Structure formats: C-alpha cells, structure tokens
Amino acid sequence: MILAATFLLALQAEPPRLRTQLPNRATILVERLPAADYVSVQLWVNSASFSDRFSTHGYRHLLEHFQAKGFDNRLDYRLESKGMLLDAETTRDAIKFGIRCQPSQVRLAIQAIGDVLRPRLVSKTDIEIESDIIREELALRAASSQLSADAWLKAFGESGLDPYGNPDVLSKADPTDLQNTWVEMTSPENLALVVAGNVEIDPTTELVKNLLGARKAVSSVTVKADRRGLNDTMAKRGSVIASKVGSFREPGTAARIAAGLAIANLVPGTYFQYGPSNVPGLVLVGSDEKSINWVDIVVRENPDNHFSVAKKLVDRWVEIQTTDPAKVAALRGRLLAQSPSLRPETLLENLRTLTVEQFRDAWKSFNVEVRS
C-alpha cells in the first residue's frame, strides 16, 4: 500500500533518461542506471477518476488481482520460470504492476505488461473466490496499514475509503461492470510505463511505444452497483497522527513531509507514510503502541529545535533511493500516471528551500489522531 520509502524520494543526480508522451497521451519513461544489477518494468494506471465509493469499494483492488493473473491465469508462473518476478499494488489513486528482470529479459517483461492490460471477463464464481482472498488479506494486514486506513476515513470520509475494499461489496460485483471499468481505466491517457535499470534508452523506448502507441481512448463507462456499507475491519492496536496535504507540487506538502519525519524521529519504533499525489492526501506518523499521546508531543516540542534534523533526514532519504531501479520506477511512474508534468525534482527543490516558518506551520498541522 502507501509507503513513503517507496514513493517519496527524488534523485540528486540526473542520470540519462528519456520521457516520451505518445500522440494518444500515454507516457513512457526509460531511465538508465548503469550500476543496477536488475531492471524494473512498471506499469502505472492512474485511477484517480475511479476513486472508491461505498457502491464500488474495492473494485480497483479486485481488478488488480484479476489482471495480475494474465489472460491464462498463469502469468506469474510463466515469469517465475524465467527468473522474473511480478508484483502488483493498488494505491489510493493508481494501480501498479511491476516486473523485476535482467536486462536481456526486458522485451519479455514488456510483453507481459501487454498481457496485464488485456481486459478479462471473469465469472461470478471467480469474483466470489477472489473476494474471499481479499477478505483474508484484510485479516492478515499489519496494524500500521489498518491504522492508516482509519486515519484516511476520519479525515476524508467516503473519499478516504481504504483501497483494500469491502469483501461484501466485491462478492456482489457484476463481471461486465468490472470489465468496463478496466477498459475505461486503461485508456491511454491514464497509463505510464517506466523502465529503470541498465538498459539502452532508445531501443527500450521503441519497445514500449510498440506496446502502448496503438491504444485508443475510450468513452466513459458508467459502473452500476448498489450502495453497500463500510468494511468494518479496524486496526487492532496502535496509534497515528496525520496532517492533511495538498498537491505533490505544493511547498506545503514538502514542509509536512519534513515535519512528519522529525516527529517520527522523536519516538522509537515509529513509521512514516506518504504517497505522492496530485490530489489531497495525508502524511502519517504512527506506532504499534496506542498509549502514545501524539498531540501532546506535537504541542510540547518546539519545532525550531528539530528543523536541522528534519533537513538531514530528508537528505538521507534521497541518498538511499538513488540506485534501486524499483524505487526509481515507482516514484517516476506514479507521478507520470497522474500528470506528465509531475517530476520528483519539484519536491526535492521544495524540500531544500524549506524555511523555518514553513516547518513550524507544518508541525502544527499534525492534528488528525487515531488510536485503536
């Protein structure tokens, strides 16, 4: 789900890369990382216009499960037999499909992404089985993930519904509605495909162009479903405090990221979460210990005393993300899926020009507290 360490780091250096927006508005980015020992091929599907509602709570997550199986339900086995790995994830505004491979296997990985994109018409039985699997995932999820879901719901109501979904809603989903949703969601303007690793930029870009270039935009499809209730799965233990943030581009978002890192640094064993987004979101700091009084910590501590530490934490964050292809592809892919103009360098510049005054305001904005 949403992990800051995966999505929130920008690159200090500017390694060779080529970003291409095709005539159909699909976006491609190929980044060469000569020192990398593997390649990450990631498809990001922007689903901000398909936000979860009570009536469709978890449709995107269900589609992720089905599409990751491939057309023959054996895509992961076919890839693993060649030493390649497939992973998939549903975030609040996107779905990601990633393949880890060797440079010589990039063509196969891109072909596999083509398999993922093909719409599937599943049966009612398939839907019921997969809904039960998602129910099991919910039962096994980490407390931090559950607390994050609670904080989003408290802060944003229906628009903050958990991407995991409600299995009771999913089990009653209509197969045709699901297929139509996938067709509309994968209209080319919603697609960004990123390849990061020790690859040749131009030939790799051409491979992706061959996959995405012929795709055509689709007209709007209305998904029909009855209104259902909320998934009542709640966090088992722990506590979080959160700050509402705006666009990824805004300096205030960078300030809240820095403040969140500094607050997390005050309490051992805490975690920090933020997923870059072009829509309102949350920066969260949490712990498995529900006895922590986060509001008291925020009020008691003087943010001025933590400003220099926050800057160092941000710098460290950047440093550890400069060479891993999966993290590079995840950051750039998620941003490009939202808008071809979104670039991680914008966040980096905002963080590095952060003022004490901005940091103070961001510190005080941490006031959404949830415990369970």
Contacts in CASP RR format, 6 or more apart in sequence:
PFRMAT RR
TARGET T0000
AUTHOR 0000-0000-0000
METHOD contacts of the structure
MODEL  1
MILAATFLLALQAEPPRLRTQLPNRATILVERLPAADYVSVQLWVNSASF
SDRFSTHGYRHLLEHFQAKGFDNRLDYRLESKGMLLDAETTRDAIKFGIR
CQPSQVRLAIQAIGDVLRPRLVSKTDIEIESDIIREELALRAASSQLSAD
AWLKAFGESGLDPYGNPDVLSKADPTDLQNTWVEMTSPENLALVVAGNVE
IDPTTELVKNLLGARKAVSSVTVKADRRGLNDTMAKRGSVIASKVGSFRE
PGTAARIAAGLAIANLVPGTYFQYGPSNVPGLVLVGSDEKSINWVDIVVR
ENPDNHFSVAKKLVDRWVEIQTTDPAKVAALRGRLLAQSPSLRPETLLEN
LRTLTVEQFRDAWKSFNVEVRS
1 89 0 8 1.000
1 90 0 8 1.000
1 91 0 8 1.000
1 145 0 8 1.000
1 148 0 8 1.000
1 163 0 8 1.000
1 164 0 8 1.000
2 91 0 8 1.000
2 92 0 8 1.000
2 148 0 8 1.000
2 273 0 8 1.000
2 274 0 8 1.000
2 275 0 8 1.000
3 273 0 8 1.000
3 275 0 8 1.000
4 257 0 8 1.000
4 272 0 8 1.000
4 273 0 8 1.000
4 274 0 8 1.000
4 275 0 8 1.000
5 317 0 8 1.000
5 321 0 8 1.000
5 327 0 8 1.000
6 327 0 8 1.000
6 330 0 8 1.000
6 331 0 8 1.000
7 274 0 8 1.000
7 275 0 8 1.000
7 276 0 8 1.000
7 330 0 8 1.000
7 331 0 8 1.000
7 334 0 8 1.000
8 257 0 8 1.000
8 274 0 8 1.000
8 275 0 8 1.000
8 276 0 8 1.000
8 317 0 8 1.000
8 331 0 8 1.000
8 347 0 8 1.000
9 317 0 8 1.000
9 318 0 8 1.000
9 320 0 8 1.000
9 321 0 8 1.000
9 327 0 8 1.000
9 331 0 8 1.000
9 344 0 8 1.000
10 318 0 8 1.000
10 321 0 8 1.000
10 331 0 8 1.000
10 344 0 8 1.000
10 345 0 8 1.000
10 347 0 8 1.000
10 348 0 8 1.000
11 318 0 8 1.000
11 321 0 8 1.000
11 322 0 8 1.000
11 328 0 8 1.000
11 344 0 8 1.000
11 345 0 8 1.000
11 348 0 8 1.000
12 318 0 8 1.000
12 319 0 8 1.000
12 322 0 8 1.000
12 348 0 8 1.000
13 322 0 8 1.000
15 31 0 8 1.000
15 32 0 8 1.000
15 33 0 8 1.000
15 34 0 8 1.000
16 31 0 8 1.000
16 32 0 8 1.000
16 201 0 8 1.000
17 29 0 8 1.000
17 30 0 8 1.000
17 31 0 8 1.000
17 32 0 8 1.000
17 201 0 8 1.000
18 28 0 8 1.000
18 29 0 8 1.000
18 30 0 8 1.000
18 201 0 8 1.000
18 202 0 8 1.000
18 205 0 8 1.000
19 27 0 8 1.000
19 28 0 8 1.000
19 29 0 8 1.000
19 336 0 8 1.000
19 340 0 8 1.000
20 27 0 8 1.000
20 28 0 8 1.000
20 29 0 8 1.000
20 205 0 8 1.000
20 209 0 8 1.000
21 27 0 8 1.000
21 28 0 8 1.000
21 340 0 8 1.000
22 28 0 8 1.000
22 188 0 8 1.000
22 209 0 8 1.000
22 212 0 8 1.000
22 213 0 8 1.000
23 213 0 8 1.000
24 188 0 8 1.000
24 189 0 8 1.000
24 212 0 8 1.000
24 213 0 8 1.000
24 215 0 8 1.000
24 216 0 8 1.000
24 217 0 8 1.000
25 188 0 8 1.000
25 189 0 8 1.000
25 217 0 8 1.000
26 188 0 8 1.000
26 189 0 8 1.000
26 191 0 8 1.000
26 192 0 8 1.000
26 193 0 8 1.000
26 212 0 8 1.000
26 213 0 8 1.000
26 215 0 8 1.000
27 191 0 8 1.000
27 192 0 8 1.000
27 193 0 8 1.000
27 336 0 8 1.000
27 337 0 8 1.000
27 340 0 8 1.000
28 192 0 8 1.000
28 193 0 8 1.000
28 194 0 8 1.000
28 205 0 8 1.000
28 208 0 8 1.000
28 209 0 8 1.000
28 212 0 8 1.000
29 192 0 8 1.000
29 193 0 8 1.000
29 194 0 8 1.000
29 195 0 8 1.000
29 332 0 8 1.000
29 333 0 8 1.000
29 336 0 8 1.000
30 194 0 8 1.000
30 195 0 8 1.000
30 196 0 8 1.000
30 199 0 8 1.000
30 201 0 8 1.000
30 204 0 8 1.000
30 205 0 8 1.000
30 208 0 8 1.000
31 194 0 8 1.000
31 195 0 8 1.000
31 196 0 8 1.000
31 197 0 8 1.000
31 201 0 8 1.000
31 328 0 8 1.000
31 329 0 8 1.000
31 332 0 8 1.000
32 197 0 8 1.000
32 198 0 8 1.000
32 199 0 8 1.000
32 200 0 8 1.000
32 201 0 8 1.000
33 196 0 8 1.000
33 197 0 8 1.000
33 198 0 8 1.000
33 323 0 8 1.000
33 325 0 8 1.000
33 328 0 8 1.000
34 198 0 8 1.000
35 198 0 8 1.000
35 323 0 8 1.000
36 196 0 8 1.000
36 197 0 8 1.000
36 198 0 8 1.000
36 323 0 8 1.000
36 324 0 8 1.000
36 325 0 8 1.000
37 198 0 8 1.000
38 100 0 8 1.000
38 101 0 8 1.000
38 102 0 8 1.000
38 197 0 8 1.000
38 325 0 8 1.000
39 100 0 8 1.000
39 101 0 8 1.000
39 102 0 8 1.000
39 103 0 8 1.000
39 105 0 8 1.000
39 106 0 8 1.000
39 109 0 8 1.000
39 195 0 8 1.000
39 196 0 8 1.000
39 197 0 8 1.000
39 198 0 8 1.000
39 199 0 8 1.000
39 325 0 8 1.000
40 98 0 8 1.000
40 99 0 8 1.000
40 100 0 8 1.000
40 194 0 8 1.000
40 195 0 8 1.000
40 196 0 8 1.000
40 197 0 8 1.000
40 325 0 8 1.000
40 326 0 8 1.000
40 328 0 8 1.000
40 329 0 8 1.000
40 330 0 8 1.000
41 98 0 8 1.000
41 99 0 8 1.000
41 101 0 8 1.000
41 106 0 8 1.000
41 109 0 8 1.000
41 110 0 8 1.000
41 113 0 8 1.000
41 193 0 8 1.000
41 194 0 8 1.000
41 195 0 8 1.000
41 329 0 8 1.000
42 96 0 8 1.000
42 97 0 8 1.000
42 98 0 8 1.000
42 99 0 8 1.000
42 193 0 8 1.000
42 194 0 8 1.000
42 195 0 8 1.000
42 196 0 8 1.000
42 326 0 8 1.000
42 329 0 8 1.000
42 330 0 8 1.000
42 333 0 8 1.000
43 96 0 8 1.000
43 97 0 8 1.000
43 98 0 8 1.000
43 113 0 8 1.000
43 116 0 8 1.000
43 117 0 8 1.000
43 191 0 8 1.000
43 192 0 8 1.000
43 193 0 8 1.000
44 94 0 8 1.000
44 95 0 8 1.000
44 96 0 8 1.000
44 191 0 8 1.000
44 192 0 8 1.000
44 193 0 8 1.000
44 194 0 8 1.000
44 333 0 8 1.000
44 334 0 8 1.000
44 336 0 8 1.000
44 337 0 8 1.000
45 94 0 8 1.000
45 95 0 8 1.000
45 96 0 8 1.000
45 97 0 8 1.000
45 185 0 8 1.000
45 186 0 8 1.000
45 190 0 8 1.000
45 191 0 8 1.000
45 337 0 8 1.000
46 93 0 8 1.000
46 94 0 8 1.000
46 190 0 8 1.000
46 191 0 8 1.000
46 192 0 8 1.000
46 337 0 8 1.000
46 338 0 8 1.000
47 60 0 8 1.000
47 93 0 8 1.000
47 94 0 8 1.000
47 95 0 8 1.000
47 185 0 8 1.000
47 190 0 8 1.000
48 93 0 8 1.000
48 94 0 8 1.000
48 278 0 8 1.000
48 279 0 8 1.000
48 338 0 8 1.000
49 190 0 8 1.000
50 56 0 8 1.000
50 59 0 8 1.000
50 60 0 8 1.000
50 181 0 8 1.000
50 184 0 8 1.000
50 185 0 8 1.000
51 92 0 8 1.000
51 93 0 8 1.000
51 159 0 8 1.000
51 161 0 8 1.000
52 58 0 8 1.000
52 59 0 8 1.000
52 60 0 8 1.000
52 160 0 8 1.000
52 161 0 8 1.000
52 162 0 8 1.000
52 163 0 8 1.000
52 165 0 8 1.000
53 158 0 8 1.000
53 161 0 8 1.000
54 158 0 8 1.000
54 161 0 8 1.000
54 169 0 8 1.000
54 227 0 8 1.000
54 228 0 8 1.000
54 229 0 8 1.000
54 230 0 8 1.000
55 169 0 8 1.000
55 225 0 8 1.000
55 226 0 8 1.000
55 227 0 8 1.000
55 228 0 8 1.000
56 169 0 8 1.000
56 173 0 8 1.000
56 181 0 8 1.000
56 223 0 8 1.000
56 225 0 8 1.000
57 161 0 8 1.000
57 162 0 8 1.000
57 165 0 8 1.000
57 166 0 8 1.000
57 169 0 8 1.000
57 170 0 8 1.000
57 228 0 8 1.000
57 229 0 8 1.000
57 230 0 8 1.000
57 231 0 8 1.000
58 90 0 8 1.000
58 134 0 8 1.000
58 163 0 8 1.000
58 164 0 8 1.000
58 165 0 8 1.000
58 166 0 8 1.000
58 169 0 8 1.000
58 170 0 8 1.000
59 170 0 8 1.000
59 173 0 8 1.000
59 177 0 8 1.000
59 178 0 8 1.000
59 181 0 8 1.000
59 223 0 8 1.000
60 90 0 8 1.000
60 95 0 8 1.000
60 163 0 8 1.000
60 185 0 8 1.000
61 90 0 8 1.000
61 134 0 8 1.000
61 163 0 8 1.000
61 164 0 8 1.000
61 165 0 8 1.000
61 170 0 8 1.000
62 127 0 8 1.000
62 130 0 8 1.000
62 131 0 8 1.000
62 134 0 8 1.000
62 170 0 8 1.000
62 173 0 8 1.000
62 178 0 8 1.000
63 95 0 8 1.000
63 178 0 8 1.000
63 181 0 8 1.000
63 182 0 8 1.000
63 185 0 8 1.000
64 88 0 8 1.000
64 89 0 8 1.000
64 90 0 8 1.000
64 95 0 8 1.000
64 97 0 8 1.000
65 88 0 8 1.000
65 130 0 8 1.000
65 133 0 8 1.000
65 134 0 8 1.000
66 120 0 8 1.000
66 122 0 8 1.000
66 126 0 8 1.000
66 130 0 8 1.000
66 178 0 8 1.000
67 88 0 8 1.000
67 97 0 8 1.000
67 116 0 8 1.000
67 117 0 8 1.000
67 120 0 8 1.000
67 182 0 8 1.000
68 75 0 8 1.000
68 76 0 8 1.000
68 86 0 8 1.000
68 88 0 8 1.000
68 97 0 8 1.000
68 116 0 8 1.000
69 75 0 8 1.000
69 76 0 8 1.000
70 115 0 8 1.000
70 116 0 8 1.000
70 118 0 8 1.000
70 120 0 8 1.000
71 115 0 8 1.000
71 118 0 8 1.000
71 120 0 8 1.000
75 86 0 8 1.000
75 112 0 8 1.000
75 115 0 8 1.000
75 116 0 8 1.000
76 86 0 8 1.000
78 112 0 8 1.000
79 85 0 8 1.000
79 86 0 8 1.000
79 99 0 8 1.000
79 108 0 8 1.000
79 109 0 8 1.000
79 112 0 8 1.000
80 86 0 8 1.000
82 105 0 8 1.000
82 108 0 8 1.000
83 101 0 8 1.000
84 99 0 8 1.000
84 100 0 8 1.000
84 101 0 8 1.000
84 105 0 8 1.000
84 108 0 8 1.000
84 109 0 8 1.000
84 112 0 8 1.000
85 99 0 8 1.000
85 100 0 8 1.000
85 101 0 8 1.000
86 97 0 8 1.000
86 98 0 8 1.000
86 99 0 8 1.000
86 112 0 8 1.000
87 97 0 8 1.000
87 98 0 8 1.000
87 100 0 8 1.000
88 95 0 8 1.000
88 96 0 8 1.000
88 97 0 8 1.000
88 98 0 8 1.000
89 95 0 8 1.000
89 96 0 8 1.000
90 96 0 8 1.000
90 163 0 8 1.000
90 164 0 8 1.000
91 163 0 8 1.000
91 275 0 8 1.000
91 334 0 8 1.000
92 152 0 8 1.000
92 160 0 8 1.000
92 163 0 8 1.000
92 275 0 8 1.000
92 277 0 8 1.000
92 281 0 8 1.000
93 277 0 8 1.000
93 278 0 8 1.000
93 279 0 8 1.000
93 338 0 8 1.000
94 334 0 8 1.000
94 337 0 8 1.000
94 338 0 8 1.000
95 185 0 8 1.000
96 330 0 8 1.000
96 334 0 8 1.000
97 113 0 8 1.000
97 116 0 8 1.000
98 113 0 8 1.000
98 326 0 8 1.000
98 329 0 8 1.000
99 109 0 8 1.000
99 112 0 8 1.000
99 113 0 8 1.000
100 326 0 8 1.000
101 108 0 8 1.000
101 109 0 8 1.000
103 197 0 8 1.000
103 198 0 8 1.000
103 199 0 8 1.000
106 195 0 8 1.000
106 199 0 8 1.000
106 204 0 8 1.000
106 207 0 8 1.000
107 207 0 8 1.000
110 193 0 8 1.000
110 195 0 8 1.000
110 207 0 8 1.000
110 208 0 8 1.000
110 211 0 8 1.000
111 211 0 8 1.000
113 193 0 8 1.000
113 211 0 8 1.000
114 211 0 8 1.000
117 186 0 8 1.000
119 179 0 8 1.000
119 182 0 8 1.000
119 183 0 8 1.000
119 186 0 8 1.000
120 179 0 8 1.000
120 182 0 8 1.000
121 175 0 8 1.000
121 176 0 8 1.000
121 179 0 8 1.000
122 130 0 8 1.000
122 175 0 8 1.000
122 178 0 8 1.000
122 179 0 8 1.000
123 175 0 8 1.000
124 175 0 8 1.000
126 175 0 8 1.000
127 170 0 8 1.000
127 171 0 8 1.000
127 173 0 8 1.000
127 175 0 8 1.000
127 178 0 8 1.000
128 171 0 8 1.000
130 170 0 8 1.000
131 167 0 8 1.000
131 170 0 8 1.000
131 171 0 8 1.000
131 173 0 8 1.000
132 167 0 8 1.000
132 171 0 8 1.000
134 164 0 8 1.000
134 165 0 8 1.000
134 167 0 8 1.000
134 170 0 8 1.000
135 167 0 8 1.000
137 164 0 8 1.000
138 164 0 8 1.000
138 165 0 8 1.000
138 167 0 8 1.000
138 231 0 8 1.000
138 233 0 8 1.000
139 233 0 8 1.000
141 164 0 8 1.000
143 235 0 8 1.000
143 236 0 8 1.000
143 237 0 8 1.000
143 238 0 8 1.000
143 288 0 8 1.000
144 240 0 8 1.000
144 271 0 8 1.000
144 273 0 8 1.000
144 286 0 8 1.000
144 288 0 8 1.000
146 233 0 8 1.000
146 234 0 8 1.000
146 235 0 8 1.000
146 236 0 8 1.000
146 372 0 8 1.000
147 235 0 8 1.000
147 238 0 8 1.000
147 239 0 8 1.000
147 240 0 8 1.000
147 286 0 8 1.000
147 370 0 8 1.000
147 372 0 8 1.000
148 240 0 8 1.000
148 273 0 8 1.000
148 282 0 8 1.000
148 284 0 8 1.000
149 162 0 8 1.000
149 164 0 8 1.000
149 235 0 8 1.000
150 234 0 8 1.000
150 235 0 8 1.000
150 240 0 8 1.000
150 370 0 8 1.000
150 372 0 8 1.000
151 240 0 8 1.000
151 242 0 8 1.000
151 282 0 8 1.000
151 284 0 8 1.000
151 368 0 8 1.000
151 370 0 8 1.000
152 160 0 8 1.000
152 161 0 8 1.000
152 162 0 8 1.000
152 281 0 8 1.000
152 282 0 8 1.000
153 160 0 8 1.000
153 161 0 8 1.000
153 162 0 8 1.000
153 230 0 8 1.000
154 368 0 8 1.000
154 370 0 8 1.000
155 242 0 8 1.000
155 244 0 8 1.000
155 281 0 8 1.000
155 282 0 8 1.000
155 368 0 8 1.000
156 280 0 8 1.000
156 281 0 8 1.000
161 230 0 8 1.000
162 231 0 8 1.000
164 231 0 8 1.000
164 233 0 8 1.000
165 231 0 8 1.000
166 228 0 8 1.000
166 229 0 8 1.000
166 230 0 8 1.000
166 231 0 8 1.000
167 231 0 8 1.000
168 228 0 8 1.000
168 229 0 8 1.000
168 231 0 8 1.000
169 225 0 8 1.000
169 228 0 8 1.000
169 229 0 8 1.000
169 231 0 8 1.000
172 225 0 8 1.000
172 226 0 8 1.000
172 228 0 8 1.000
173 225 0 8 1.000
174 224 0 8 1.000
174 225 0 8 1.000
177 223 0 8 1.000
177 224 0 8 1.000
177 225 0 8 1.000
180 221 0 8 1.000
180 223 0 8 1.000
181 221 0 8 1.000
181 223 0 8 1.000
183 218 0 8 1.000
183 221 0 8 1.000
184 218 0 8 1.000
184 220 0 8 1.000
184 221 0 8 1.000
186 215 0 8 1.000
187 215 0 8 1.000
187 217 0 8 1.000
187 218 0 8 1.000
188 212 0 8 1.000
188 213 0 8 1.000
188 215 0 8 1.000
188 216 0 8 1.000
188 217 0 8 1.000
189 217 0 8 1.000
190 337 0 8 1.000
191 212 0 8 1.000
191 215 0 8 1.000
191 337 0 8 1.000
192 333 0 8 1.000
192 334 0 8 1.000
192 336 0 8 1.000
192 337 0 8 1.000
193 208 0 8 1.000
193 211 0 8 1.000
193 212 0 8 1.000
193 333 0 8 1.000
194 328 0 8 1.000
194 329 0 8 1.000
194 332 0 8 1.000
194 333 0 8 1.000
194 336 0 8 1.000
195 204 0 8 1.000
195 208 0 8 1.000
195 329 0 8 1.000
196 325 0 8 1.000
196 326 0 8 1.000
196 328 0 8 1.000
196 329 0 8 1.000
196 332 0 8 1.000
197 325 0 8 1.000
197 328 0 8 1.000
234 372 0 8 1.000
235 370 0 8 1.000
235 372 0 8 1.000
236 372 0 8 1.000
237 288 0 8 1.000
237 289 0 8 1.000
237 290 0 8 1.000
237 372 0 8 1.000
238 286 0 8 1.000
238 287 0 8 1.000
238 288 0 8 1.000
238 289 0 8 1.000
238 290 0 8 1.000
238 292 0 8 1.000
238 371 0 8 1.000
238 372 0 8 1.000
239 286 0 8 1.000
239 287 0 8 1.000
239 289 0 8 1.000
239 290 0 8 1.000
239 291 0 8 1.000
239 292 0 8 1.000
239 294 0 8 1.000
239 369 0 8 1.000
239 370 0 8 1.000
239 371 0 8 1.000
239 372 0 8 1.000
240 284 0 8 1.000
240 285 0 8 1.000
240 286 0 8 1.000
240 287 0 8 1.000
240 294 0 8 1.000
240 369 0 8 1.000
240 370 0 8 1.000
240 371 0 8 1.000
241 263 0 8 1.000
241 284 0 8 1.000
241 285 0 8 1.000
241 286 0 8 1.000
241 294 0 8 1.000
241 295 0 8 1.000
241 298 0 8 1.000
241 366 0 8 1.000
241 367 0 8 1.000
241 368 0 8 1.000
241 369 0 8 1.000
241 370 0 8 1.000
242 282 0 8 1.000
242 283 0 8 1.000
242 284 0 8 1.000
242 285 0 8 1.000
242 366 0 8 1.000
242 368 0 8 1.000
242 369 0 8 1.000
242 370 0 8 1.000
243 256 0 8 1.000
243 259 0 8 1.000
243 260 0 8 1.000
243 282 0 8 1.000
243 283 0 8 1.000
243 362 0 8 1.000
243 365 0 8 1.000
243 366 0 8 1.000
243 367 0 8 1.000
243 368 0 8 1.000
244 280 0 8 1.000
244 281 0 8 1.000
244 282 0 8 1.000
244 365 0 8 1.000
244 368 0 8 1.000
245 252 0 8 1.000
245 253 0 8 1.000
245 256 0 8 1.000
245 274 0 8 1.000
245 280 0 8 1.000
245 281 0 8 1.000
245 282 0 8 1.000
245 283 0 8 1.000
246 252 0 8 1.000
246 253 0 8 1.000
246 277 0 8 1.000
246 279 0 8 1.000
246 280 0 8 1.000
246 281 0 8 1.000
247 253 0 8 1.000
247 277 0 8 1.000
247 278 0 8 1.000
247 279 0 8 1.000
248 276 0 8 1.000
248 277 0 8 1.000
248 278 0 8 1.000
248 335 0 8 1.000
248 338 0 8 1.000
248 342 0 8 1.000
248 346 0 8 1.000
248 347 0 8 1.000
249 278 0 8 1.000
249 342 0 8 1.000
249 346 0 8 1.000
250 350 0 8 1.000
251 350 0 8 1.000
251 353 0 8 1.000
251 354 0 8 1.000
251 358 0 8 1.000
252 350 0 8 1.000
252 358 0 8 1.000
252 361 0 8 1.000
252 362 0 8 1.000
253 283 0 8 1.000
253 347 0 8 1.000
253 350 0 8 1.000
254 347 0 8 1.000
254 350 0 8 1.000
254 351 0 8 1.000
254 354 0 8 1.000
255 350 0 8 1.000
255 354 0 8 1.000
255 358 0 8 1.000
255 359 0 8 1.000
255 361 0 8 1.000
255 362 0 8 1.000
256 283 0 8 1.000
256 362 0 8 1.000
256 365 0 8 1.000
256 366 0 8 1.000
257 274 0 8 1.000
257 283 0 8 1.000
257 314 0 8 1.000
257 347 0 8 1.000
257 351 0 8 1.000
258 310 0 8 1.000
258 311 0 8 1.000
258 313 0 8 1.000
258 314 0 8 1.000
258 351 0 8 1.000
258 354 0 8 1.000
258 359 0 8 1.000
258 362 0 8 1.000
259 283 0 8 1.000
259 303 0 8 1.000
259 310 0 8 1.000
259 359 0 8 1.000
259 362 0 8 1.000
259 363 0 8 1.000
259 365 0 8 1.000
259 366 0 8 1.000
260 272 0 8 1.000
260 283 0 8 1.000
260 285 0 8 1.000
260 310 0 8 1.000
260 362 0 8 1.000
260 366 0 8 1.000
261 272 0 8 1.000
261 310 0 8 1.000
261 313 0 8 1.000
261 314 0 8 1.000
261 317 0 8 1.000
262 303 0 8 1.000
262 306 0 8 1.000
262 307 0 8 1.000
262 309 0 8 1.000
262 310 0 8 1.000
262 313 0 8 1.000
262 363 0 8 1.000
263 285 0 8 1.000
263 294 0 8 1.000
263 297 0 8 1.000
263 298 0 8 1.000
263 301 0 8 1.000
263 306 0 8 1.000
263 363 0 8 1.000
263 366 0 8 1.000
264 270 0 8 1.000
264 271 0 8 1.000
264 272 0 8 1.000
264 285 0 8 1.000
264 286 0 8 1.000
265 306 0 8 1.000
265 309 0 8 1.000
265 310 0 8 1.000
265 313 0 8 1.000
266 297 0 8 1.000
266 301 0 8 1.000
266 306 0 8 1.000
267 287 0 8 1.000
267 292 0 8 1.000
267 297 0 8 1.000
269 287 0 8 1.000
269 288 0 8 1.000
270 285 0 8 1.000
270 286 0 8 1.000
270 287 0 8 1.000
271 285 0 8 1.000
271 286 0 8 1.000
271 287 0 8 1.000
272 283 0 8 1.000
272 284 0 8 1.000
272 285 0 8 1.000
272 286 0 8 1.000
273 282 0 8 1.000
273 283 0 8 1.000
273 284 0 8 1.000
273 285 0 8 1.000
274 282 0 8 1.000
274 283 0 8 1.000
274 284 0 8 1.000
275 281 0 8 1.000
275 334 0 8 1.000
276 331 0 8 1.000
276 334 0 8 1.000
276 335 0 8 1.000
276 338 0 8 1.000
276 342 0 8 1.000
276 344 0 8 1.000
276 347 0 8 1.000
277 338 0 8 1.000
278 338 0 8 1.000
278 339 0 8 1.000
278 342 0 8 1.000
282 368 0 8 1.000
283 366 0 8 1.000
285 294 0 8 1.000
285 366 0 8 1.000
286 292 0 8 1.000
286 294 0 8 1.000
290 371 0 8 1.000
290 372 0 8 1.000
294 366 0 8 1.000
294 369 0 8 1.000
295 367 0 8 1.000
295 369 0 8 1.000
298 363 0 8 1.000
298 364 0 8 1.000
298 366 0 8 1.000
298 367 0 8 1.000
301 363 0 8 1.000
303 359 0 8 1.000
303 360 0 8 1.000
303 363 0 8 1.000
303 364 0 8 1.000
304 356 0 8 1.000
304 360 0 8 1.000
306 363 0 8 1.000
307 356 0 8 1.000
307 359 0 8 1.000
310 359 0 8 1.000
311 351 0 8 1.000
311 354 0 8 1.000
314 351 0 8 1.000
318 348 0 8 1.000
321 327 0 8 1.000
321 328 0 8 1.000
321 331 0 8 1.000
331 344 0 8 1.000
332 344 0 8 1.000
335 342 0 8 1.000
335 343 0 8 1.000
335 344 0 8 1.000
336 342 0 8 1.000
END
